[in-house]
Amino acid sequence: METSPWRPFWLLDPEVVYLNHGSFGACPQPVLEVQQQLRQALERQPMAFLGRDYELRLDVARQQLATFLGGRSQNLVFVPNATTGVNTVLRSLNFRPGDQLLTTDHCYNACRNALNFVADRAGAEISVVTIPFPLQSPAQILTAVQERITPRTRLALFDHVTSQTGLIFPLQELIQSLSAQGIDTLIDGAHAAGMIPLNLEELGATYYAGNCHKWMCTPKGAGFLYVQPEKQATLRPLTISHGANSPRQDRSRFWLEFDWTGTDDPTAYLSVPAAIAWFEQLLPGGWSELMQRNRDLVLSARRSLCAVLNIPLPCPDQMIGTIASLPLPPGDSESLQAQLLHQFQIEVPVFPWPTPPHRLIRISAQIYNHFQDYERLGLALPKLLSQPG
């Protein structure tokens, strides 16, 4: 079977067709080597690395990440992952009984749990917007959200790219509409960075949490939180440390508190510039070509698989980045995922949606994938779906 010429840069099992980059990402070996060099430097002289040089190293990484994201470094801090960022915001805000917190039924489960936690603690109400899937247009999302807004709506939590259904939400329009009504927005951008072009300053979300380890392919443990300047004073990290009472005036309180939350391994953060640089040189068109290549591949793959499954495309191409979900006939999701792996050596997630036994299969496309990977899935699915039970 033909494979991608870039596959050898990854440590992925060569015996497995890996179509699940979206869940945890995968870091190429050249970037892992940079992280290992950083770890060795840390262990060679811990005091120099963490005590004297750390802030400079972190500031360089932050500036390069901010540039990549189309943002300003003064509004950006590192966090381990997007879920941590969402929790940080929600647990820093003070809600009251009767406040309405708006989200959708496509919200990532971990972030929905965080929303439930703060709502229960404050006596606030969660209003869940039902978004159909399949759907015909982004306008359906805009209309459905607008219909659920009330004078009590304090905050809206949206995914930029939904995890289970793989939809790019029309965030620019949503944020503009909500901002005009005085409603803050918290965006779970777990999948967006490295998947689609971002300009966080133009987007204008009040709070934006994202991952670097997924589509930027950094080491695990690198995420970010982007906060509008007027909101930074209200946010506190989940771990309160030395920055809380620092007398320093040379750095913002926002940076002082978030940049040091206790001794940890910061090398995932510090490896972000290496990942940005490595992918930029991988193709002649840099990141833009990479994003377009991955998107073209997943669009071709979903057209092929829809033909195999004899189903229409579940959403317009404009709502797809580099992951795509397809409805399957009702059945056991876990069993099908396990059969695909153990019988056909294909790693691809199958989710219950919206509730069992209804389900979706979600494919991802990264540069180490080849169209034949999806053809192999297209041969396996009919065999398994035709089996009784």
N, C-alpha and C positions, 0 to 999 in steps of 0.2 A: 504494500500500500504506500502511495506517495505521501510524504510528510513535508511540513514546512521547513525551509532551510534555516529558520531561526530557532527551531525546537531545541537544538543542542545547547543553546545558551541557558536553558532551564534545567533544573534537577528533576523534573517531572518523570514519573515512571514511564519508560518507553513502551511498556506493554499495555498501557491504558490510554484510551482516547479521552483526553481531558477536555470536557465541554462545560466546566463549572468554574471558570475564572472569577465569575461574579461573586461567589460566596466569600472567598478569603484572599483572592489575588494569588500571585505567584511571583517571586522575586528572581530576576535573572542572576546568574552567577557573578558577573562582573560587579554588580551592586553589592551582593553579599560579601565579596572580597573586600570592598571598601569598608563595609561595616566591620569586618573582622580586623582590618588594620586599625580602625578606631578603637575597637575593644582592646587590642593589644597595647595601644598608646595609653588607654585609660589604666590598664593594669600595671603598666610599666612605671607610671608616675601618677597615682590617683590624685594626689593633692594638686599637682600642676593642672591636670586635666579638668577636674571638677571644681577645684578651688580658685584657680587663677585664669584658666583659658576658656572655661565653659561658656560664659556669657558671649564672648566674641564669636566662638564657633556657632552658638545658637542664633545669634543675630544674623550671621551670614546665611545660615540655612533658612531663617525666617524671611529674609529679604528675597531670596531666590524663589521661595514658595509663593510669597505675596505677588511677585512679578508673574509667575506662572498662572496664578489664579485671577489676575487682573484686579488686585486689591492693593491696599496700603499696609505696610508692615506694622504700623502703629496700632492697627485694628486686629492684629492676628496673634494668636498664641497657639502653641502646640498642646495637644491632648492625645492620649493613646489611641482613640478611635472616635468615630462619629457618635456612638451611643453614649460615651462619656461626655462628649460635648453637649448633647441634648439633655442629659441628666443635669449637667452643670447649670444650664440655663433654667430649667424647670425648677430645680431645687434652690435657686437663688431668688426666684420671684415670689412675691407675696400675693396670694389670691385670697378672696373672701367668699363666704357663702353667697350663692347666687351668681357669681361670675361664670361666664360660659367660655369653655376652652374648645376650640373647633379643630376637628381633624377629619380624616376620611377613613373609609373601611379598607383602604389600601395601605394604611400606615404600618410601618415595620413593627413587628410584635414587641421587640425590646423597648422601642420608644413609646409605644402605646402603653406598656406597663408602667413606664416612668410617668406618663401623663395621668394614668389611673391613680398612681401613688400620691401625686401632689394634689389631685382633685379630691381624693378621699380625705386627705389630711386637712384640706381647707374648707371642705363642704362645697366645692365648686361643681359645676355641671359640665360633663363632656357631651358635646354635640357631634355626632358622627354623620358625615355626609356620605351617602351611598353613591359610588361611582360605578357605572356598569362596565363590565368586561365580558365579552368583546364590546367595543364602542366604535362609533363612526367618525368622531371629531373631537378635538380639544375643547370646542365650545360646550360640549356636554358637561365637562368638568367645571368650567367657569359658571355655567348656569346653575348647576347643582350646588356649588359652594355659595353663590350669592343668595340662593333661596334660604339658606340656613343661618345667615348672619342676623343677629339681633342687636339691640342697643346694649345688651349685656356681654357681648363678645369681647373678650380681653386679649386673647392670643389665638393664633392659628398655627398649627403644626402640620406641615406638609412634607412629603418626600419630594426630592427633585426628580429622582428616577426611582420608581417603585420597585421594591425588591421582588415580590412574587409575580407581579404582572408585567414588569419591565417597561412601564410607560414613562415617558418624559412628560412631566406635568407642565402646563403653560404658566410657569412661575412668574414671568415678567408681568403678565396681565393680572394674575392673582395678587401679587404683591402691590402693584399700583392701585388696584381696586380697594384692597384692605387698608393700605396706608391712607388713602383718601378718606376713609371712614374712621381713622384714628386707631386702627387695630394693628398690633405688632405681629410680626411673622417670625417663626422659628422653622428653619429648613433643615431637614435631615438629608444632607447631600452625600450620603455614604458612597454612592456609585458614580457621582458626576465627574470628579477631578480625574482627568486623564481619559475619560470616556467621551466627553463633549467639551467644546471650548467654553471657558468660563470667564466672566468679567464681573466679579463680585461687587465692585463699586457701582457699575451700571445696574446690576440686578436689584440692589437696594434692600435686601432682606435685613430685618432688625438683627437677627442672629442666624448664622449659617455654620453648621457643623459638618465636617467631611472627613473622609479617609484618604490617606496616601497609599496604603498598602494594597488597595484593590487595583484600580486602573492606572495609577502611577507606578505600580509595581515596586514600591519601596519595601524594606523589611517590615515585618509585622510590628505594630506598636507605634505607628506614626499616623496621627490624625491632626485635625486643626479645628479651631473655633474662631470665627470672624464676627466681630461685634461692632456695631455702630458706636462712634465715640461717646455720644450722649447717654449710652446705656452701660458703658463699661464699669462705672462706679457701683452699679447695683449687683454686679456679678462677683461671686467668690468661688474659688476652686473647691472641688469636693473634699480635698485635703487642705486644711489650714496649716501654714508653716511659717517660716521666718519672715516672709514678705509682709505679713499682716501688720507688723509694727516696725517695719524698717524705717529708719530716719532718712534714707537716701532720697535725694531730689533729682538725680541724674537719669532716672528711669521712671516710667509711669507706674502707678500702683497696679494697674492691670498686668503689666509685665512682671513686676516684682513678685506678685502673688502666684501667677500661673507658671512662671519660668522655673521656679524651684518649689516643689511640693514634697521634698524629702529625697534621700539618696535613692537613685534608680539608675538603670542603664539607658542613657540618652542617645545611644548610637543609632537607633532607628530614625530619630529626628535629624540627626547630623548627616545621615546618609541620603536625605531627600535631594540635595543638590546633585549627587552622583547619579541618581535615577533620572532626574530631569535631563542631565547632560548626556547620559548614555542613550536614551531613547531619541534625543534630538539628533544625534549623529547616525542613528540606525538606518534611516531612509533619507533620500535627498531632500524631501519636503519636511523633514523633522516631525514634530508632534502632529501637525495638521494632516500630513499624509498618513501617519499612523492611525489617527482617529478615523479618517475617511476610509482607509483600507479595512479596518476592523468593522466599521459600520456596513460597508458594502458586502463584506463576507457574511455578516449575520442576516442581512436582508435577503441575500441570495439563498442562504440556508433555510430561512423560514418559508420562503416561497416554495422551495423544493419539498420541505416537510409538510406544508399545507397541502400540496398536491398529493403526496403519499397518503395523508390522512383524509383526503377528500373533504377539506373544510376551507371556508373563505379566510382571508387574512383577518385576524381579529382586531386590528387597529390600523390607522394610516401609517405609511412609512415615516412621516414626519415626527411621529411619537416614539420612534425607536432609536436607540443609541447603539450599544454593542451587546445588549442582551435582548432576548425576545422570548415571550411565553406563548404557548399554544394550548388550547383546550384539548383534552383527551376524553375518551369515553369514561363513564364512571367506573371506579374500581379502587383497589388498595394502592395508595401512593408509595408507601414504603416498600411494598413487595415488588412493584414494578421497577423502582430505582435499584433495588438489590439485584433483580434479575438482569437488568441492563449491565450492571457491573460484573456480576459473577459469570454470566453466560456469554456476554459479548464484549467484556472489558471496556465498557463505556461508562465514564463517570459524568452523570448529568442529573440535576435535581428534578424531582417530581413532587409537587406541592398539592395538598388539599386546597381547593378553591371553588367557591367561597367557603363551602363546608363539605366534609366527606359525604358521599363517595365521589363528589365532583373533584376534578383535579386538573392541574396544568403541568406541562413540562417546559423548563426554561433552558435555553441554550445561550452560551456566551461565545464571543469571538475575540481572541487575542492573536497577536502576530505569530505565535507558535502553532496556531490552528491552520488546517488546510480544508478545502471544500470536501475532500474525500472523508474527513471525519464525520461530517453531517450525512453524507451518503451512507456511511456505515450505520449511523443511527436510523436512517430511513429504511434500511433493510431489516433492522432488528425490531423496530416498533410493530409492524404488521404481524410478525410472527408471535410476539408476546401478547398483543391485544386480541389476537384471534383465539387465544387459549381460554378455556372455560374458567370462570372464577376470577 
